[in-house]
Amino acid sequence: MSVETRLFALAQENLELGRDPDWDLKLSESDISSMDAVAFIKLVNHEFGIEIPAEALGEIDTMRSLAKYIEAAA
């Protein structure tokens, strides 16, 4: 399963967006609360066996950039 496919499934299962995730929409514009975003990043860390440092989160502003970060960390 690709990183994007798994991220898509995790977002659908864990984020109450009311729609499919938009890969290029800035996360700050996607109606995700900061608490939900933190919980989602923790879930992503666990799911992919990585640790995204807080300083990297400033560079990760879309689901697509999150997928690219995960792929580079693997």
Backbone bond lengths (Angstrom), bond angles and torsions (degrees), N, CA, C in turn:
res aa  C-N    CA-C-N  psi(-1)  N-CA   C-N-CA  omega(-1)  CA-C   N-CA-C  phi
1 M - - - 1.454 - - 1.531 107.67 -
2 S 1.306 116.03 133.53 1.460 120.17 -178.93 1.532 110.93 -73.07
3 V 1.323 115.22 160.36 1.460 121.14 177.82 1.524 109.97 -58.77
4 E 1.332 117.51 -46.18 1.464 120.41 -178.68 1.520 111.64 -63.05
5 T 1.309 117.56 -39.98 1.466 121.43 179.56 1.529 110.04 -63.51
6 R 1.336 116.88 -44.98 1.465 120.01 -179.35 1.529 111.18 -68.30
7 L 1.348 117.46 -40.74 1.466 120.22 176.66 1.521 111.29 -61.14
8 F 1.323 116.65 -42.38 1.461 121.97 178.84 1.528 109.58 -58.23
9 A 1.333 116.16 -47.33 1.466 120.52 -179.79 1.529 111.07 -64.13
10 L 1.342 117.21 -42.70 1.463 120.22 178.30 1.523 111.44 -62.03
11 A 1.321 116.77 -41.56 1.467 120.52 179.57 1.521 110.41 -64.56
12 Q 1.335 117.12 -43.82 1.463 119.97 179.22 1.527 111.51 -63.47
13 E 1.321 116.97 -37.56 1.458 121.67 -177.32 1.528 113.25 -77.55
14 N 1.342 117.52 -28.55 1.463 119.82 -168.15 1.524 116.11 -120.85
15 L 1.308 117.98 -14.28 1.463 120.71 179.21 1.523 108.68 -112.43
16 E 1.279 117.05 128.73 1.460 121.22 -179.09 1.529 109.45 -87.83
17 L 1.336 114.82 78.00 1.459 120.42 -177.32 1.521 112.36 -89.67
18 G 1.325 117.19 -26.82 1.455 120.46 -175.90 1.523 112.53 76.95
19 R 1.329 115.76 9.70 1.472 122.30 179.87 1.521 107.65 -163.80
20 D 1.319 116.11 171.91 1.457 119.55 174.31 1.522 109.46 -69.32
21 P 1.329 117.90 146.66 1.465 120.19 177.99 1.531 110.80 -61.73
22 D 1.304 116.92 140.93 1.461 123.15 175.65 1.523 106.81 -96.94
23 W 1.321 117.07 116.58 1.464 122.26 -173.68 1.516 113.53 -63.90
24 D 1.330 117.20 -25.68 1.459 120.02 -174.50 1.525 113.98 -110.09
25 L 1.320 117.33 -0.13 1.462 121.32 176.56 1.521 108.90 -78.53
26 K 1.306 116.38 133.23 1.459 119.50 178.05 1.524 108.91 -60.42
27 L 1.306 116.17 136.95 1.460 120.61 -177.94 1.524 110.93 -58.75
28 S 1.323 116.48 -33.81 1.469 119.81 179.45 1.521 112.25 -67.49
29 E 1.329 117.20 -16.78 1.465 121.89 179.67 1.524 112.58 -102.67
30 S 1.313 117.85 5.98 1.460 120.78 -171.59 1.523 114.30 -100.83
31 D 1.323 117.74 14.01 1.465 122.27 178.71 1.517 113.49 62.36
32 I 1.332 117.18 29.51 1.459 121.84 174.32 1.527 106.88 -97.43
33 S 1.314 116.94 126.87 1.461 119.38 178.20 1.526 108.99 -68.44
34 S 1.310 116.37 158.27 1.462 119.95 179.85 1.525 110.88 -63.40
35 M 1.325 117.01 -35.07 1.463 120.24 177.50 1.527 111.27 -65.45
36 D 1.343 116.88 -41.96 1.460 120.26 177.63 1.525 110.84 -66.48
37 A 1.323 117.17 -36.89 1.469 121.10 178.99 1.525 110.56 -64.40
38 V 1.324 117.04 -43.72 1.468 120.76 178.52 1.529 110.23 -63.11
39 A 1.313 117.06 -44.65 1.466 121.09 178.99 1.520 110.64 -62.80
40 F 1.331 117.08 -38.74 1.463 120.73 179.66 1.528 110.70 -66.76
41 I 1.324 117.73 -41.99 1.463 120.56 178.40 1.524 110.30 -63.52
42 K 1.320 118.10 -39.59 1.463 120.86 176.12 1.524 110.61 -61.67
43 L 1.318 116.45 -42.16 1.455 121.20 177.41 1.527 111.19 -62.68
44 V 1.324 116.41 -43.64 1.468 121.26 178.61 1.531 109.88 -62.05
45 N 1.342 116.90 -44.39 1.466 120.20 177.38 1.522 110.72 -55.29
46 H 1.325 115.87 -47.31 1.460 120.57 -179.42 1.533 111.58 -65.77
47 E 1.312 116.43 -47.37 1.471 121.69 -176.23 1.524 112.50 -61.00
48 F 1.329 116.39 -39.52 1.466 120.25 -175.19 1.528 112.93 -101.77
49 G 1.336 117.50 0.33 1.454 120.65 177.31 1.519 112.98 65.51
50 I 1.338 116.22 37.12 1.461 120.92 179.51 1.519 108.64 -125.56
51 E 1.313 115.99 172.61 1.464 121.64 173.49 1.516 107.04 -132.05
52 I 1.320 116.43 107.63 1.456 120.49 179.27 1.525 107.33 -83.85
53 P 1.340 117.75 114.04 1.462 119.72 -178.95 1.526 111.02 -69.97
54 A 1.319 115.83 151.90 1.469 121.13 -177.34 1.518 111.61 -56.03
55 E 1.326 117.70 -37.72 1.465 119.43 -179.05 1.526 112.89 -66.98
56 A 1.315 118.44 -23.35 1.461 121.49 177.94 1.525 111.70 -78.10
57 L 1.321 116.86 -22.35 1.469 120.04 -177.21 1.525 112.42 -63.74
58 G 1.314 118.17 -26.02 1.458 120.66 176.69 1.513 112.71 -65.88
59 E 1.327 117.08 -26.48 1.461 122.43 179.09 1.529 111.90 -87.45
60 I 1.306 116.72 -18.44 1.469 121.80 -177.19 1.521 107.34 -96.64
61 D 1.337 115.93 97.55 1.468 118.26 -175.29 1.524 113.56 -116.58
62 T 1.334 117.64 -4.71 1.463 121.72 176.73 1.529 108.73 -136.80
63 M 1.305 116.60 165.52 1.464 120.43 175.18 1.528 109.96 -63.01
64 R 1.327 116.97 -35.74 1.466 120.51 179.29 1.532 110.49 -64.55
65 S 1.338 117.54 -42.45 1.467 119.32 179.03 1.530 110.58 -68.73
66 L 1.323 117.39 -31.39 1.462 120.72 174.79 1.525 110.25 -64.39
67 A 1.325 117.07 -44.76 1.465 121.14 177.89 1.527 111.15 -60.92
68 K 1.314 117.03 -42.90 1.478 120.58 179.15 1.522 110.63 -64.52
69 Y 1.331 117.62 -39.52 1.460 120.94 178.00 1.529 109.93 -62.03
70 I 1.317 116.80 -45.68 1.473 120.94 -179.53 1.530 110.33 -61.63
71 E 1.319 116.26 -44.99 1.470 119.83 179.81 1.518 111.52 -61.39
72 A 1.331 117.69 -40.07 1.463 121.45 179.69 1.523 111.27 -69.66
73 A 1.336 117.13 -31.70 1.460 121.32 -179.05 1.521 112.74 -77.31
74 A 1.317 116.06 -18.92 1.482 120.58 -176.78 1.517 111.56 -75.63
